[in-house]
Amino acid sequence: MLIDKKELKSLKKAAKFLTNNKFYITLSYINGLQYERQITCNVGMFEDKLFIDFFGGNKYIYSTHEINNVFLSLKYIVIEFIDNSFIVFSSSDNNLLKIYNTLVMQYNIPSVQKDIKNFVANLNYSTISQQPINEPTEYSPSYSDKTDCSSSISNNLDAPQTKDAHIVFPDWYISICFGKSSSENYMKAVTLAKQAPQYHTQTDNGIILHQAIYSSAPQEYLAFISLYELVSTWKSSFTIINGKVIDRKIIDKLNYCYGDKCRSGDPHFCYGASYMTENPFGCHRLQVSAANNPWWSFYRRVGNNYILNQMELKKRIDSYASVYCLCPCFNYQQIIQAYNSLPIRLTQYQYNRLSASNWGLRM
């Protein structure tokens, strides 16, 4: 939105911003495309400046000829997505140009200014075809593809090739396979397997292999757990998620968390099973929640302000994402959007208010 000098001063006064709380760019702007996926965006270069109100979650464009020397002369790259979340990179001119060129050239983000015309009048722009981002790993590796996710976990193996070409797998599925066992529970396990949404058998050298396939639907997943608890310790058993054999310890963690969600019936379970696990990311298994490393505990005091240690928080998120990305409810892009929406800077008052109460659990 456009903002004039008078409105900007009023906003500045109301927000009680100091000079070093001002954020604007004169270099690059990356704007999400309307009606496109959130991983799709464009890059643009423009002369006018962007004022970012982190705490209010608003962004304002103002003209350089109207307002001059209002803010610190720092330069930023802003990546804005269609849900109005945004990422800010701050650095020297050379580094910003390097980042900009890398995004445009290496990751094939089209350089275009057409979206900015909605904010800045009389801006020259050219139209370039829209292309999705091949998202660079160093910024935000995506775990939304469950197969790619499972391949990132060590000790996983490709699942044995099935002889049943007619099997139709759900978008997300978990499958347990087992063979003949001397266990007294063998016939019970076979009975449960036959009750699965999909049940198949294969014979290899006279040995029957039973396979039960389940989707992420709560009742199906709970049925999987019942069978899994019977056969998981058998030498012949193995579990597959989306085509990859997954280690039993990882399956146990998923059963503990996603199984609880299926039992609870609470659609907001991932944002906190209780007040102690409330979190803004949609996954309390990241261990960044109200009673366990809350998000505001990642701020470090710098002068009279508190600055978010983004690297430390991102490292923690990714360390747990490497396991829980297999969960059918895990949404890495949603987590990163919440991560990017956290204010970079907090005043002493804001930080004290957060640390002394539960006000900031959900941002």
C-alpha positions as CSV (number, residue, x, y, z in Angstrom):
1,M,0.0,0.0,0.0
2,L,1.1,3.6,-0.6
3,I,1.8,5.8,2.4
4,D,2.5,9.5,2.4
5,K,4.8,11.5,4.6
6,K,2.2,12.5,7.1
7,E,0.9,8.9,7.5
8,L,4.4,7.6,7.8
9,K,5.2,10.0,10.6
10,S,2.0,9.0,12.4
11,L,2.9,5.3,12.1
12,K,6.4,6.0,13.3
13,K,5.1,7.8,16.3
14,A,2.5,5.2,17.1
15,A,5.0,2.3,16.8
16,K,7.6,4.2,18.9
17,F,10.3,3.1,16.5
18,L,13.9,4.2,17.1
19,T,16.1,4.9,14.1
20,N,17.7,1.5,14.1
21,N,14.2,-0.2,14.1
22,K,13.6,1.0,10.6
23,F,13.7,-1.4,7.7
24,Y,13.6,-0.5,4.0
25,I,15.1,-1.5,0.8
26,T,16.5,0.4,-2.2
27,L,17.8,-2.7,-4.1
28,S,15.7,-5.7,-4.6
29,Y,12.2,-7.0,-4.0
30,I,10.8,-10.5,-4.5
31,N,7.1,-10.6,-4.7
32,G,4.8,-13.6,-4.5
33,L,2.5,-14.2,-7.5
34,Q,-1.2,-14.0,-7.0
35,Y,-3.1,-17.3,-7.5
36,E,0.1,-19.3,-7.6
37,R,1.7,-21.7,-5.1
38,Q,3.5,-20.1,-2.2
39,I,6.8,-21.4,-3.4
40,T,6.3,-19.3,-6.6
41,C,7.6,-15.8,-6.7
42,N,9.1,-13.1,-8.8
43,V,12.2,-10.9,-8.4
44,G,12.0,-7.1,-9.1
45,M,14.2,-4.1,-9.1
46,F,12.8,-0.7,-8.3
47,E,13.7,2.8,-7.2
48,D,11.1,3.4,-4.5
49,K,11.5,2.2,-0.9
50,L,9.7,-0.3,1.2
51,F,9.0,0.3,4.8
52,I,8.4,-2.9,6.8
53,D,6.5,-2.8,10.1
54,F,7.5,-6.2,11.6
55,F,5.4,-5.9,14.7
56,G,2.2,-4.9,12.8
57,G,2.9,-7.2,9.9
58,N,2.4,-4.5,7.3
59,K,4.5,-3.2,4.4
60,Y,4.4,0.3,2.9
61,I,5.8,1.8,-0.3
62,Y,6.9,5.4,-0.3
63,S,8.6,7.5,-3.0
64,T,12.2,8.6,-2.6
65,H,11.4,12.1,-3.8
66,E,8.8,12.6,-1.1
67,I,10.6,11.3,1.9
68,N,14.4,11.3,2.2
69,N,16.8,10.2,4.9
70,V,14.0,9.0,7.2
71,F,15.6,5.6,7.9
72,L,19.0,4.1,8.3
73,S,20.8,3.6,5.1
74,L,20.8,-0.2,5.2
75,K,19.8,-2.2,2.2
76,Y,17.7,-5.3,2.1
77,I,16.2,-8.0,-0.1
78,V,12.7,-8.8,0.8
79,I,11.0,-12.0,-0.4
80,E,7.2,-11.7,0.0
81,F,4.9,-14.7,-0.5
82,I,1.2,-14.6,-1.5
83,D,0.1,-15.2,2.1
84,N,1.8,-11.9,3.0
85,S,4.6,-13.6,4.9
86,F,8.0,-12.3,4.1
87,I,11.8,-13.0,4.5
88,V,14.4,-10.2,4.8
89,F,18.0,-10.5,3.9
90,S,20.3,-7.6,5.0
91,S,23.8,-7.2,3.9
92,S,26.3,-5.1,1.9
93,D,25.5,-4.0,-1.6
94,N,27.8,-6.6,-3.1
95,N,26.3,-9.5,-1.1
96,L,22.8,-8.4,-1.9
97,L,23.6,-8.3,-5.6
98,K,25.2,-11.8,-5.3
99,I,22.0,-13.1,-3.6
100,Y,19.8,-11.4,-6.2
101,N,21.8,-12.8,-9.1
102,T,21.9,-16.3,-7.6
103,L,18.1,-16.3,-7.1
104,V,17.5,-15.1,-10.7
105,M,20.2,-17.1,-12.6
106,Q,20.8,-20.3,-10.6
107,Y,17.3,-20.9,-9.3
108,N,15.5,-19.6,-12.4
109,I,13.3,-17.1,-10.6
110,P,12.1,-14.7,-13.3
111,S,13.1,-11.1,-12.9
112,V,10.0,-9.0,-13.2
113,Q,8.5,-5.8,-11.9
114,K,4.8,-6.1,-12.9
115,D,3.5,-7.0,-9.5
116,I,5.0,-3.8,-7.9
117,K,2.9,-1.6,-10.2
118,N,0.0,-2.2,-7.7
119,F,2.0,-0.4,-5.1
120,V,4.1,2.2,-6.9
121,A,2.6,4.5,-9.5
122,N,4.3,5.1,-12.9
123,L,6.7,2.3,-12.5
124,N,8.2,0.9,-15.7
125,Y,8.0,-2.8,-15.8
126,S,8.3,-5.7,-18.2
127,T,6.5,-9.0,-18.3
128,I,8.4,-12.3,-18.1
129,S,6.8,-15.7,-18.0
130,Q,6.1,-17.1,-14.5
131,Q,8.2,-20.1,-13.4
132,P,8.2,-22.0,-10.0
133,I,11.2,-21.7,-7.8
134,N,13.6,-24.6,-7.5
135,E,14.1,-23.6,-3.8
136,P,17.8,-23.4,-2.7
137,T,18.7,-25.8,0.1
138,E,20.6,-23.1,2.1
139,Y,17.4,-21.0,2.5
140,S,14.6,-23.5,3.2
141,P,14.9,-27.1,2.2
142,S,11.5,-28.5,1.6
143,Y,10.3,-31.7,3.3
144,S,6.8,-31.5,1.8
145,D,7.6,-34.4,-0.5
146,K,7.3,-37.4,1.7
147,T,9.4,-39.6,-0.5
148,D,12.3,-37.2,-0.7
149,C,12.0,-36.7,3.0
150,S,12.3,-40.4,3.8
151,S,15.4,-40.6,1.6
152,S,17.1,-38.0,3.7
153,I,17.0,-40.3,6.8
154,S,19.9,-42.7,7.2
155,N,19.3,-46.4,7.5
156,N,16.4,-46.3,5.1
157,L,16.3,-48.7,2.2
158,D,14.3,-48.9,-1.0
159,A,11.2,-51.0,-0.5
160,P,11.2,-54.4,-2.2
161,Q,9.6,-54.3,-5.6
162,T,6.0,-55.5,-5.4
163,K,4.7,-58.1,-7.9
164,D,1.2,-56.6,-7.5
165,A,1.1,-53.9,-10.2
166,H,-2.6,-53.3,-9.5
167,I,-1.9,-51.8,-6.0
168,V,-3.2,-48.2,-5.8
169,F,-1.3,-46.3,-3.1
170,P,-2.8,-43.3,-1.3
171,D,-1.0,-40.0,-1.5
172,W,0.5,-40.8,1.9
173,Y,0.6,-44.4,3.0
174,I,2.3,-46.6,5.5
175,S,2.6,-50.3,4.9
176,I,3.7,-53.2,7.2
177,C,5.0,-56.5,5.8
178,F,5.7,-59.7,7.7
179,G,6.2,-63.4,7.0
180,K,5.5,-66.6,8.8
181,S,6.3,-66.5,12.5
182,S,6.3,-69.0,15.4
183,S,4.7,-66.3,17.6
184,E,1.3,-67.2,19.1
185,N,0.1,-63.9,17.7
186,Y,0.7,-64.9,14.1
187,M,-2.8,-65.8,13.2
188,K,-4.1,-62.7,15.0
189,A,-1.7,-60.6,12.9
190,V,-2.9,-62.2,9.7
191,T,-6.5,-61.5,10.6
192,L,-5.7,-57.8,11.3
193,A,-3.7,-57.5,8.1
194,K,-6.7,-58.9,6.1
195,Q,-8.8,-56.2,7.7
196,A,-6.6,-53.4,6.3
197,P,-7.9,-51.1,3.5
198,Q,-5.5,-53.0,1.2
199,Y,-4.1,-56.4,1.9
200,H,-1.8,-58.3,-0.5
201,T,0.4,-61.4,-0.3
202,Q,3.5,-62.5,-2.2
203,T,5.1,-65.9,-2.2
204,D,8.9,-66.1,-2.5
205,N,10.5,-69.6,-2.4
206,G,7.4,-71.0,-0.7
207,I,7.4,-68.3,2.0
208,I,4.2,-66.1,2.2
209,L,4.8,-62.4,2.8
210,H,1.7,-60.5,4.1
211,Q,1.4,-56.8,3.3
212,A,-1.1,-54.4,4.8
213,I,-1.4,-50.8,3.5
214,Y,-3.0,-47.9,5.3
215,S,-3.6,-44.2,4.6
216,S,-3.2,-41.3,7.0
217,A,-6.9,-41.4,7.9
218,P,-7.1,-41.6,11.7
219,Q,-9.0,-44.9,12.0
220,E,-6.7,-46.5,9.4
221,Y,-3.5,-45.3,11.2
222,L,-4.8,-46.6,14.5
223,A,-5.5,-49.9,12.9
224,F,-1.9,-49.9,11.6
225,I,-0.6,-49.3,15.1
226,S,-2.5,-52.3,16.4
227,L,-0.9,-54.5,13.8
228,Y,2.5,-52.9,14.1
229,E,2.6,-53.5,17.9
230,L,2.0,-57.2,17.2
231,V,4.7,-57.8,14.5
232,S,7.3,-55.0,14.7
233,T,9.8,-57.1,16.6
234,W,9.6,-60.1,14.3
235,K,12.6,-60.7,12.1
236,S,10.5,-60.9,9.0
237,S,8.7,-57.6,9.5
238,F,9.5,-54.2,8.0
239,T,7.6,-50.9,7.6
240,I,7.4,-48.7,4.5
241,I,6.3,-45.1,4.3
242,N,5.8,-43.8,0.7
243,G,8.0,-46.4,-0.8
244,K,10.9,-46.4,1.7
245,V,11.7,-48.8,4.4
246,I,11.8,-46.8,7.6
247,D,13.8,-47.6,10.8
248,R,11.6,-49.0,13.7
249,K,12.7,-46.2,16.1
250,I,11.4,-43.6,13.8
251,I,8.1,-45.4,13.3
252,D,7.8,-45.6,17.1
253,K,8.2,-41.8,17.3
254,L,5.5,-41.2,14.7
255,N,3.2,-43.7,16.4
256,Y,3.6,-41.8,19.7
257,C,2.8,-38.4,18.2
258,Y,0.5,-38.9,15.2
259,G,-1.2,-41.8,17.0
260,D,-2.1,-39.4,19.8
261,K,-3.4,-36.9,17.3
262,C,-5.6,-39.6,15.7
263,R,-7.0,-40.5,19.1
264,S,-7.6,-36.9,20.2
265,G,-9.6,-35.9,17.2
266,D,-8.4,-32.3,17.8
267,P,-7.6,-30.6,14.5
268,H,-5.3,-28.1,16.4
269,F,-3.4,-30.9,18.1
270,C,-0.1,-30.1,16.2
271,Y,-0.2,-26.5,17.6
272,G,-0.2,-27.9,21.1
273,A,-1.6,-31.0,22.7
274,S,-1.8,-28.9,25.9
275,Y,-0.9,-25.4,27.0
276,M,2.7,-26.6,27.7
277,T,3.2,-27.6,24.0
278,E,1.5,-24.6,22.4
279,N,3.6,-23.4,19.4
280,P,3.2,-21.2,16.3
281,F,4.7,-23.7,13.9
282,G,2.1,-26.5,13.8
283,C,4.4,-29.2,15.1
284,H,5.2,-29.4,18.8
285,R,7.7,-32.2,18.1
286,L,10.1,-29.4,17.0
287,Q,10.6,-28.9,20.7
288,V,10.0,-25.2,20.3
289,S,6.9,-24.7,22.5
290,A,5.6,-22.9,25.5
291,A,7.3,-25.0,28.2
292,N,10.3,-26.2,26.0
293,N,12.5,-23.6,24.3
294,P,9.7,-21.2,23.3
295,W,10.3,-19.2,20.2
296,W,11.0,-16.0,22.1
297,S,13.9,-17.7,24.0
298,F,15.9,-17.6,20.7
299,Y,16.4,-13.8,21.0
300,R,19.7,-12.4,22.1
301,R,20.2,-8.9,23.7
302,V,22.0,-6.4,21.4
303,G,22.2,-3.0,23.0
304,N,18.7,-2.0,24.1
305,N,17.0,-4.5,21.8
306,Y,16.7,-8.3,21.4
307,I,17.6,-9.8,18.1
308,L,16.3,-13.2,16.9
309,N,19.1,-15.7,16.5
310,Q,17.6,-17.1,13.2
311,M,20.4,-19.5,12.6
312,E,20.0,-21.2,16.0
313,L,16.2,-21.5,15.7
314,K,16.4,-22.8,12.1
315,K,19.0,-25.4,13.1
316,R,16.7,-26.7,15.8
317,I,13.8,-26.8,13.4
318,D,15.7,-28.7,10.8
319,S,17.2,-31.2,13.2
320,Y,13.7,-32.4,14.2
321,A,12.3,-32.0,10.8
322,S,14.6,-34.7,9.5
323,V,12.6,-37.2,11.5
324,Y,9.1,-35.8,11.8
325,C,8.9,-34.8,8.1
326,L,7.6,-38.3,7.6
327,C,4.4,-37.5,9.6
328,P,1.4,-37.0,7.3
329,C,0.6,-33.7,9.1
330,F,4.1,-32.3,8.8
331,N,4.2,-29.2,6.6
332,Y,7.7,-27.7,6.3
333,Q,6.6,-24.8,4.2
334,Q,4.0,-23.8,6.8
335,I,6.7,-24.0,9.5
336,I,9.1,-21.8,7.5
337,Q,6.3,-19.3,6.9
338,A,5.8,-19.1,10.7
339,Y,9.5,-18.9,11.2
340,N,9.8,-16.0,8.7
341,S,6.9,-14.2,10.3
342,L,8.7,-13.9,13.7
343,P,9.9,-10.3,14.4
344,I,13.6,-9.9,13.8
345,R,13.9,-7.4,16.6
346,L,12.1,-7.0,20.0
347,T,12.3,-4.0,22.3
348,Q,13.1,-4.6,26.0
349,Y,9.4,-4.0,26.9
350,Q,8.2,-6.5,24.3
351,Y,10.7,-9.2,25.3
352,N,9.9,-8.8,29.0
353,R,6.2,-9.1,28.3
354,L,6.8,-12.3,26.3
355,S,9.1,-13.9,28.9
356,A,6.9,-13.0,31.8
357,S,3.6,-14.3,30.5
358,N,2.0,-16.6,28.0
359,W,1.1,-13.7,25.7
360,G,3.4,-14.7,22.9
361,L,2.9,-18.5,22.6
362,R,1.1,-18.2,19.3
363,M,2.8,-15.0,18.2
